[in-house]
């Protein structure tokens, strides 16, 4: 099962379980990314007494607890490679070993896995086992983000309004007519989870029974989400012919949204062109005049023409009259590898705190478990 955060992947797994022959057996949802790497095997497969320092008694794992039922493994992309190998064996022949045991255990469990990561990319980087991916990918379910679900956005708002109206013992909120388009313009980065939290927040804070456009706008989490959504709000006054033609011409965008997007792309293109000119002129000690309406920050010297600029060999080129600039640190080609940059930041943090992983993880803004996993992945001594 693949989908962004907050799209309701766990709900889909519960629906599958409730409508299957295993519905009278246990169901368990496990977030594998939230369990420390050192204890994940014990949590999933169980352990024997004395198998590690704090193993004072034998313990059943999750697979044994939900025998005959369904287990939902969320964030499967966070699972360590060693645990992936154990899971692959269980999926292949229904067998597994408790930690510290040599006795084979049998498991009759339906496994549903979910992720918001690109597993094929992780396979290429050696972060996920290819054989496990194809074993899990028997039936693939793509859970779409909320911004691609059309009328479901308004439907979910009404559903959650009734749910929280009953919870807080008040009338269900209703959207004013001017507020409805905002639901379809907003991109919903948090998906269903975000709209649910929004409705609960409005139910608690709004005094009346209706939500105006201003109130809704102020309570949307991402205020600068101005890019048009791929969902176009249905127009109840448009004929079927007009609506189908509009979708064919604009791919779901309104004419206003399309023009806005083109304008953003044109502005971005001009900014990139100005940046190239600035770098080119800087290598020749010449001044730069921006192409827009902004004034130059100082009195310009010789100005490069468009013909001169486009005729110049800009990429990785150093003007021959200034060969000494070849050694300038501004012209050194820098590696843009994310893995290499991440490794450098980890090394800097460890060096800063004398290899204290706890302090280094806090400095990097990640958990100590994540730092430990990345140290192993990058072979950092």
KEMIMI-213629 format. One line per 2 residues: number of its first residue (from 0); for each residue x, y, z of N, C-alpha, C. Coordinates in steps of 0.05 Angstrom, whole numbers. Each point is the difference from the previous one (the first is absolute). Layout:
NUM = X/Y/Z/X/Y/Z/X/Y/Z ~ ...
END
This chain:
0 = 17/-24/0/-17/24/0/18/25/0 ~ -4/17/-19/17/24/-4/-17/25/2
2 = 9/20/15/-14/25/1/14/19/19 ~ -7/26/-3/13/21/16/-9/-3/29
4 = 14/15/18/-8/0/28/-28/12/3 ~ -16/-13/16/-26/11/6/-22/-7/-19
6 = 5/-18/-19/-20/-7/-20/-19/-21/10 ~ 6/-13/23/-18/-20/12/7/-28/-8
8 = 26/-6/-3/8/-27/-7/-8/-21/21 ~ 1/8/26/-8/-18/21/-29/-6/-1
10 = -17/19/-9/-29/-4/-2/-5/-21/-22 ~ 15/2/-22/-4/-19/-22/7/-28/10
12 = 21/-3/16/8/-26/10/-21/-12/18 ~ -13/17/16/-22/-10/18/-24/-8/-17
14 = -6/14/-21/-22/-7/-17/5/-27/-13 ~ 24/-5/-9/7/-26/-12/-4/-22/20
16 = 9/5/25/-3/-21/21/-30/-5/6 ~ -15/21/3/-28/-2/8/-18/-14/-21
18 = 8/1/-25/-15/-12/-21/12/-26/-11 ~ 17/-12/17/13/-25/-8/-9/-23/18
20 = 9/-24/-6/-7/-23/16/15/0/27 ~ 19/18/3/15/2/25/-11/21/19
22 = -24/11/-6/-11/22/16/-5/-7/29 ~ -3/-25/7/-4/-8/28/26/-5/14
24 = 22/2/-13/26/-3/12/12/27/6 ~ 23/1/15/11/26/8/11/16/-24
26 = -1/26/4/12/20/-19/20/17/16 ~ 24/4/-10/20/16/14/14/18/-20
28 = 1/26/6/15/19/-17/26/7/14 ~ 22/-2/-14/27/4/12/14/21/-17
30 = 10/21/12/17/20/-13/29/-8/3 ~ 11/-13/-20/27/-10/3/21/22/2
32 = -7/24/-9/19/22/2/2/11/28 ~ -20/-6/17/0/11/27/13/-19/21
34 = 7/-24/-8/12/-19/18/31/1/-3 ~ 15/2/22/29/1/-2/11/-24/-15
36 = 21/5/-16/11/-22/-17/9/-24/16 ~ 11/5/24/10/-22/16/-21/-18/12
38 = -25/9/2/-22/-16/11/-21/-8/-20 ~ 3/8/-25/-21/-5/-20/-3/-30/-5
40 = 22/-15/-2/-3/-29/-4/-14/-13/23 ~ 6/8/25/-13/-11/23/-30/6/0
42 = -7/25/-7/-28/8/0/-16/-16/-21 ~ 12/-4/-24/-15/-13/-21/-1/-31/3
44 = 23/-11/8/3/-30/-1/2/-12/28 ~ 2/16/21/2/-10/27/29/-7/7
46 = 4/-8/26/27/-7/8/-1/-21/23 ~ 22/-13/4/3/-20/21/13/13/24
48 = -5/-11/23/12/9/25/31/-1/-2 ~ 13/22/7/29/1/0/12/5/-27
50 = -16/6/-20/11/4/-27/15/26/-2 ~ -6/19/17/15/25/2/-2/11/28
52 = 12/22/6/4/9/28/-26/3/15 ~ -20/12/-11/-25/5/14/-21/-20/-5
54 = 7/-23/-12/-20/-21/-6/-3/-18/25 ~ -15/9/19/-3/-15/25/-20/-23/-3
56 = -18/2/-19/-19/-22/-6/-4/-3/-30 ~ -10/-23/-7/-7/-4/-28/-25/18/-7
58 = -2/7/-25/-21/19/-8/-9/-7/-29 ~ -26/1/-4/-11/-3/-26/3/25/-17
60 = 4/-4/-26/2/23/-18/-27/7/-12 ~ -1/22/-15/-25/8/-12/-12/-21/-19
62 = 17/-13/-15/-10/-20/-19/-13/-24/15 ~ 10/-6/23/-12/-22/15/-26/9/14
64 = -1/25/8/-24/11/13/-24/2/-19 ~ 5/5/-25/-22/3/-19/-4/-24/-18
66 = 7/-24/11/-2/-24/-16/-28/-3/-12 ~ -1/-5/-26/-25/-3/-14/-13/26/-9
68 = 11/23/10/-11/26/-7/16/16/-20 ~ 1/26/4/13/18/-19/19/18/16
70 = 24/4/-11/19/20/11/6/21/-21 ~ -2/25/8/5/22/-18/27/13/7
72 = 20/-2/-18/26/11/5/3/26/-14 ~ -3/22/15/2/27/-11/29/8/-1
74 = 7/19/-19/27/10/-3/20/-23/-5 ~ -7/-18/-18/17/-23/-5/27/8/-11
76 = 2/24/-12/25/9/-10/20/6/21 ~ -9/3/26/19/6/22/11/-25/12
78 = -9/-24/-9/9/-25/12/29/-6/-7 ~ 17/-7/20/28/-6/-5/3/-25/-18
80 = 22/-2/-14/5/-22/-18/-1/-27/13 ~ 11/-2/24/0/-26/15/-28/-9/5
82 = -17/18/9/-28/-7/5/-15/-6/-26 ~ 7/13/-22/-12/-6/-26/5/-29/-7
84 = 25/-10/6/6/-28/-7/-18/-19/16 ~ -4/6/26/-18/-17/16/-28/0/-11
86 = -10/24/-7/-27/2/-11/-3/-14/-26 ~ 20/1/-17/-1/-14/-26/-3/-30/4
88 = 14/-12/20/-3/-29/5/-28/-6/9 ~ -11/17/17/-28/-5/10/-20/1/-23
90 = 4/19/-18/-19/3/-23/3/-23/-19 ~ 25/-11/-3/5/-21/-20/-12/-26/9
92 = 5/-8/25/-8/-27/9/-15/-1/26 ~ -7/24/11/-16/1/24/16/-8/25
94 = 26/1/-1/17/-8/23/17/23/9 ~ 6/0/26/18/20/12/11/-11/26
96 = 20/14/10/13/-8/25/-2/23/20 ~ -6/-7/25/2/20/21/29/8/3
98 = 5/24/10/27/9/6/11/-17/22 ~ 24/-12/-5/13/-17/19/-11/-29/1
100 = -16/-8/-20/-10/-27/-1/7/-13/-27 ~ 1/-27/1/5/-16/-24/-25/-16/-8
102 = -22/4/15/-24/-15/-6/-17/16/-20 ~ -7/-14/-21/-15/13/-22/-29/4/9
104 = -10/25/-4/-27/7/6/-16/2/-27 ~ -25/-7/1/-17/3/-24/-19/24/4
106 = -5/14/-22/-17/23/1/-21/-1/-23 ~ -25/3/8/-22/2/-19/-12/28/3
108 = 12/19/-14/-7/29/3/-2/13/-27 ~ -20/17/-4/0/17/-24/17/25/6
110 = 18/6/-18/18/23/4/-8/22/-20 ~ -6/23/10/-5/24/-16/22/20/7
112 = 15/9/-20/21/19/4/-6/26/-14 ~ 10/22/12/-5/27/-12/25/17/2
114 = 2/19/-18/23/18/0/-7/26/-15 ~ 14/21/7/-3/25/-15/26/6/-15
116 = 18/-19/-1/26/3/-13/0/-14/-28 ~ 19/8/-16/5/-13/-26/18/-24/4
118 = -12/-24/2/15/-24/7/19/-8/-23 ~ -7/6/-25/18/-7/-22/26/16/2
120 = -3/26/8/24/16/4/16/-10/23 ~ -13/-9/22/15/-11/23/14/-26/-8
122 = -12/-16/-18/13/-24/-9/26/6/-15 ~ -1/21/-17/24/8/-15/22/10/19
124 = -8/11/22/20/10/19/7/-20/22 ~ -10/-25/-3/7/-21/19/-13/3/27
126 = -22/15/2/-14/4/25/-24/-19/4 ~ -8/-14/-21/-23/-18/2/6/-24/-18
128 = -9/-24/10/5/-25/-15/-19/-2/-24 ~ 12/-6/-23/-16/-3/-24/-19/-24/2
130 = 10/-22/11/-17/-24/2/-23/4/19 ~ 4/15/21/-22/6/19/-21/18/-14
132 = 10/20/-16/-19/18/-14/-19/-16/-18 ~ 11/-19/-16/-17/-15/-18/-17/-20/15
134 = 9/-8/23/-17/-19/16/-23/15/13 ~ 4/25/8/-21/16/12/-19/11/-21
136 = 10/4/-24/-16/13/-21/-18/-18/-15 ~ -12/-20/14/-19/-18/-13/-24/15/-10
138 = -13/16/18/-22/17/-8/7/28/9 ~ 4/19/-18/8/27/7/-24/19/-1
140 = -3/16/22/-22/19/2/12/28/2 ~ -7/17/-19/9/28/0/-22/17/13
142 = 7/11/23/-19/17/15/5/29/-9 ~ -19/12/-14/5/27/-11/0/21/21
144 = 15/22/-3/-1/22/19/-27/14/-2 ~ -6/15/21/-27/13/2/-4/20/-23
146 = 21/14/-9/-4/20/-21/-8/-12/-27 ~ 2/-27/-3/-7/-13/-25/-27/-15/3
148 = -14/5/22/-24/-16/4/-26/15/-5 ~ 2/23/-13/-24/14/-10/-20/7/22
150 = -25/-9/-5/-22/6/19/3/-12/27 ~ 19/-19/3/4/-12/27/9/21/20
152 = 13/22/-9/9/20/19/-23/12/15 ~ -21/9/-14/-23/11/13/-16/-21/15
154 = -1/-24/-10/-14/-22/13/13/-6/27 ~ 27/-1/0/14/-6/25/-4/22/21
156 = -1/25/-10/-4/23/18/-27/-4/14 ~ -21/-7/-15/-26/-3/12/-1/-24/20
158 = 14/-21/-8/0/-24/17/14/6/27 ~ 23/13/-1/14/7/25/-15/21/16
160 = -15/17/-14/-16/21/14/-21/-14/17 ~ -13/-21/-11/-21/-14/15/13/-16/23
162 = 24/-12/-6/13/-16/21/8/17/24 ~ 12/23/-5/8/17/22/-23/16/12
164 = -21/5/-16/-24/13/12/-12/-18/21 ~ -1/-26/-6/-10/-19/20/19/-2/24
166 = 26/0/-5/19/-3/22/-1/23/19 ~ -2/25/-11/0/23/17/-28/11/6
168 = -21/-16/-7/-28/5/7/-8/28/-10 ~ 3/4/-26/-9/24/-13/-8/-6/-29
170 = -13/19/-14/-8/-5/-27/24/-2/-18 ~ -3/-16/-21/22/-4/-19/5/26/-16
172 = 25/7/-4/7/24/-15/-7/-3/-29 ~ -6/23/-13/-5/0/-28/17/22/-13
174 = 8/-4/-24/17/19/-14/-18/20/-15 ~ 7/26/2/-14/19/-16/8/-3/-29
176 = -17/10/-18/4/-4/-29/27/10/-9 ~ 9/23/11/26/12/-8/24/-16/10
178 = -4/-17/20/22/-15/12/6/-26/-15 ~ -20/-11/-14/3/-26/-14/23/0/-20
180 = 3/21/-17/23/-1/-19/27/-2/14 ~ 3/10/24/26/-2/14/8/-29/5
182 = -20/-17/5/6/-29/4/14/-12/-24 ~ -9/9/-24/11/-12/-25/25/14/-9
184 = 4/25/8/25/14/-8/24/-9/18 ~ -6/-7/25/21/-7/18/12/-27/-7
186 = 26/-4/5/14/-24/-10/0/-23/21 ~ -8/5/24/-3/-20/21/26/-17/3
188 = 22/12/8/25/-16/3/-3/-22/22 ~ -18/4/19/-4/-21/21/-23/-19/-7
190 = -13/4/-23/-20/-18/-10/-24/-3/19 ~ -11/-25/3/-24/-4/15/5/7/30
192 = 24/-6/9/6/6/28/-2/30/5 ~ 9/16/-19/-1/29/3/-28/10/0
194 = -17/-9/-18/-27/10/-1/-16/-8/24 ~ 6/-24/11/-13/-9/24/7/18/24
196 = 26/6/3/8/18/22/-11/28/-4 ~ -2/9/-25/-11/27/-5/-29/1/9
198 = -16/-20/-7/-28/1/7/-4/-1/30 ~ 17/-16/14/-2/-1/29/7/27/12
200 = 20/12/-10/9/26/10/-23/21/-5 ~ -12/0/-23/-22/19/-6/-24/-6/18
202 = -6/-26/5/-22/-7/17/3/11/28 ~ 25/0/10/5/10/27/0/31/1
204 = 10/13/-21/5/29/1/-23/17/-11 ~ -13/-9/-21/-21/16/-13/-25/1/17
206 = -11/23/5/-23/3/17/-26/-7/-14 ~ -3/9/-25/-24/-5/-15/-1/-28/-12
208 = -19/-4/-18/-3/-25/-14/12/-1/-28 ~ 10/23/-9/11/2/-27/29/10/0
210 = 15/-8/-20/28/8/-2/3/18/-25 ~ 9/25/4/3/18/-22/27/-5/-14
212 = 3/13/-23/25/-4/-15/24/12/15 ~ -4/22/14/22/12/15/9/-18/23
214 = -19/-11/14/6/-18/23/15/-25/-10 ~ -10/-11/-22/13/-24/-11/28/6/-9
216 = 4/23/-14/27/7/-10/19/4/23 ~ -8/13/22/18/4/23/8/-25/14
218 = -16/-21/-3/6/-25/15/13/-21/-17 ~ 4/5/-26/15/-19/-17/29/1/9
220 = 13/-23/3/27/-1/12/21/13/-18 ~ 0/-6/-26/20/11/-18/-11/24/-14
222 = 6/24/9/-13/24/-11/11/7/-27 ~ 25/-9/-7/12/7/-25/-3/-22/-21
224 = -20/-17/3/-5/-21/-20/-16/12/-22 ~ 13/16/-18/-14/15/-20/0/-14/-27
226 = 15/-21/-4/0/-14/-25/-27/-13/-5 ~ -11/0/-24/-26/-12/-5/0/-30/4
228 = -21/-10/12/-3/-29/4/-6/-13/-27 ~ 6/-27/-1/-7/-14/-25/-29/-7/0
230 = -14/6/21/-29/-4/1/-15/25/-7 ~ -19/-1/-18/-16/24/-7/-27/-3/12
232 = -9/21/15/-26/-1/13/-22/-3/-20 ~ -18/-19/3/-22/-3/-19/-17/24/-1
234 = -8/8/-24/-17/24/-4/-28/-10/-5 ~ -19/4/20/-27/-10/-4/-15/13/-22
236 = 9/24/-10/-14/14/-21/11/-6/-28 ~ 22/-15/-1/12/-6/-26/-14/-24/-12
238 = -2/1/-26/-12/-23/-14/20/-22/-2 ~ -9/-25/-6/18/-22/-2/20/4/-23
240 = -9/12/-22/18/4/-23/22/19/8 ~ -7/22/14/20/20/8/20/-11/20
242 = -11/-16/19/18/-11/21/20/-20/-12 ~ -10/-17/-19/18/-19/-12/20/13/-17
244 = -8/22/-14/19/14/-17/21/14/16 ~ -9/11/23/19/14/18/21/-19/10
246 = -9/-24/8/20/-20/10/18/-9/-22 ~ -10/-3/-25/18/-9/-22/21/21/-6
248 = -8/26/1/18/22/-7/22/4/21 ~ -9/0/25/18/8/22/9/-22/18
250 = -9/-24/-5/9/-22/17/-10/2/29 ~ -23/12/4/-11/3/27/5/28/12
252 = 16/17/-14/5/27/10/-21/20/-12 ~ -7/19/16/-16/22/-11/18/19/-16
254 = -12/17/-16/16/18/-16/16/19/18 ~ -12/9/22/15/17/18/24/-14/13
256 = -4/-25/9/22/-15/11/22/-5/-20 ~ -8/-6/-25/20/-5/-21/17/25/-4
258 = -13/24/-2/15/24/-4/18/6/23 ~ -9/-5/24/17/4/24/25/-18/-1
260 = -4/-25/-8/22/-18/-1/20/8/-21 ~ -10/8/-24/18/10/-21/16/24/9
262 = -13/18/14/13/24/10/23/-7/19 ~ -6/-19/18/21/-9/19/24/-12/-14
264 = -6/-16/-21/22/-12/-15/16/21/-15 ~ -13/20/-12/14/21/-14/17/17/19
266 = -10/6/24/15/15/20/25/-16/8 ~ -4/-26/4/23/-17/8/21/-1/-22
268 = -9/-1/-26/19/0/-22/17/26/-1 ~ -14/23/5/15/25/0/20/2/23
270 = -8/-11/23/19/1/23/24/-17/-5 ~ -4/-24/-13/23/-17/-7/18/14/-20
272 = -11/13/-20/16/14/-20/16/23/13 ~ -13/15/18/14/21/14/23/-10/17
274 = -4/-24/12/21/-11/17/24/-9/-17 ~ -6/-11/-24/22/-7/-18/16/25/-9
276 = -15/21/-7/14/25/-8/17/11/23 ~ -11/-1/24/15/11/23/26/-15/4
278 = -1/-27/-2/24/-16/3/20/5/-23 ~ -10/2/-24/17/5/-23/14/27/2
280 = -15/21/7/12/26/2/18/3/24 ~ -6/-15/21/17/0/24/28/-10/-6
282 = 2/-20/-19/26/-11/-7/16/20/-17 ~ -14/20/-11/14/20/-16/2/27/14
284 = -7/0/26/0/26/15/-18/21/-12 ~ -22/-8/-11/-19/18/-13/-25/0/17
286 = -15/22/-2/-24/4/16/-24/-13/-14 ~ -21/-5/16/-23/-14/-9/-25/18/4
288 = -17/1/-21/-26/14/2/-21/-21/-3 ~ -18/-4/20/-21/-20/-2/-19/5/-23
290 = -12/-22/-10/-18/3/-22/-28/10/8 ~ -7/-1/26/-26/9/9/0/30/4
292 = -18/10/17/-3/28/6/15/9/24 ~ 14/-19/13/15/8/24/24/17/-7
294 = 6/22/15/24/16/-6/25/-14/7 ~ 22/6/-15/26/-11/6/9/10/27
296 = 15/-16/16/8/9/27/23/20/-1 ~ 12/4/-24/21/20/-2/1/10/-29
298 = 16/20/-5/2/12/-27/13/-21/-18 ~ -13/-9/-22/11/-21/-16/23/9/-18
300 = 18/-18/-5/22/5/-18/-8/-10/-28 ~ 19/-12/-15/-7/-11/-26/-22/-22/3
302 = -20/2/-16/-23/-19/2/2/-20/-23 ~ -3/-25/6/1/-21/-20/-26/0/-15
304 = 1/-3/-26/-24/-2/-17/-9/-29/-1 ~ -25/-4/-8/-10/-27/-3/15/-16/-20
306 = 8/14/-23/16/-15/-20/27/-8/11 ~ 13/18/15/26/-7/12/-3/-23/20
308 = -21/2/16/-4/-21/20/-5/-27/-12 ~ -18/-1/-20/-7/-26/-12/22/-11/-17
310 = 18/17/-10/23/-10/-16/22/-10/17 ~ 0/7/26/22/-9/18/-4/-29/8
312 = 22/-14/2/0/-28/9/-1/1/31 ~ -24/0/11/-3/5/28/6/-24/18
314 = -9/-24/-8/2/-23/18/29/-8/4 ~ 9/1/25/27/-8/8/21/15/-16
316 = -5/25/-7/19/14/-17/13/23/17 ~ 26/3/-2/14/22/13/11/18/-22
318 = -5/26/1/10/18/-21/31/-2/-2 ~ 11/-2/-24/29/-4/-3/16/24/10
320 = -11/24/2/16/23/9/5/-1/30 ~ -14/-18/15/4/-2/29/3/-29/8
322 = 22/-13/-8/4/-28/7/3/-5/30 ~ 9/22/15/4/-4/28/-26/-5/15
324 = -23/7/-12/-25/-5/13/-8/-29/0 ~ 14/-17/-15/-7/-28/-1/3/-13/28
326 = 17/11/17/3/-11/26/-18/13/21 ~ -18/18/-8/-18/13/18/-18/-20/13
328 = -5/1/26/-18/-19/13/-28/2/-11 ~ -8/23/-12/-27/2/-10/-4/-17/-25
330 = 22/-8/-13/-3/-15/-25/6/-30/3 ~ 6/-8/25/5/-29/5/-26/-15/-2
332 = -1/-20/-17/-24/-15/-3/-5/-17/25 ~ -23/4/12/-7/-13/25/-18/-24/-4
334 = 5/-22/14/-16/-23/-2/-28/5/10 ~ -20/-9/-15/-28/4/8/-13/-26/9
336 = 16/-19/7/-10/-26/10/-12/4/28 ~ -25/-8/3/-13/3/26/12/-19/21
338 = 7/-24/-9/13/-19/19/27/11/10 ~ 16/11/-19/26/11/8/-3/23/19
340 = -20/18/-6/-4/23/18/-10/-9/28 ~ -17/-20/0/-10/-10/25/22/-13/17
342 = 18/-15/-14/23/-11/15/18/21/11 ~ 5/22/-15/17/21/9/-12/14/25
344 = -27/4/0/-13/13/22/2/-18/25 ~ -3/-26/-4/2/-18/23/28/0/12
346 = 21/0/-18/27/0/10/6/26/15 ~ -10/23/-11/4/26/14/-13/0/27
348 = -24/-11/2/-14/0/26/14/-18/20 ~ 9/-23/-9/15/-18/18/26/12/9
350 = 14/13/-19/25/14/8/-4/22/19 ~ -22/15/-3/-6/22/17/-5/-8/29
352 = -12/-23/4/-7/-9/27/17/-24/9 ~ 23/-4/-12/18/-21/8/-12/-27/-2
354 = -14/-6/-22/-13/-25/-6/-22/-7/20 ~ -11/20/13/-24/-5/17/-24/0/-18
356 = -11/-25/-4/-22/-3/-19/-25/13/9 ~ -6/1/25/-24/12/10/0/30/-6
358 = 22/14/6/2/28/-6/1/6/-30 ~ 14/-18/-15/1/4/-29/-27/-3/-13
360 = -16/-20/10/-27/-4/-11/-18/24/5 ~ 3/12/25/-16/24/7/8/23/-18
362 = 26/3/-6/10/21/-17/-11/-3/-28 ~ -2/-25/-10/-9/-5/-27/-31/0/-2
364 = -14/0/22/-29/0/0/-12/-27/-7 ~ 15/-22/7/-11/-27/-5/2/-16/25
366 = -13/-23/1/2/-17/23/27/-15/1 ~ 7/-8/24/25/-14/4/0/-27/-15
368 = -24/-12/-2/-2/-26/-15/5/5/-30 ~ -12/21/-10/5/7/-28/29/6/-6
370 = 13/14/18/28/6/-3/17/-25/0 ~ -7/-19/18/15/-25/2/-3/-15/-26
372 = -24/0/-12/-4/-15/-25/15/13/-23 ~ 1/26/-1/15/14/-21/30/-4/3
374 = 10/-1/25/29/-5/4/7/-28/-11 ~ -17/-20/4/5/-26/-11/-2/0/-30
376 = -19/15/-11/-4/0/-29/23/13/-14 ~ 12/21/12/22/15/-13/27/-11/9
378 = 1/-22/16/26/-11/9/17/20/14 ~ -12/16/18/15/20/15/13/-13/24
380 = 25/3/3/14/-11/23/-5/15/25
END
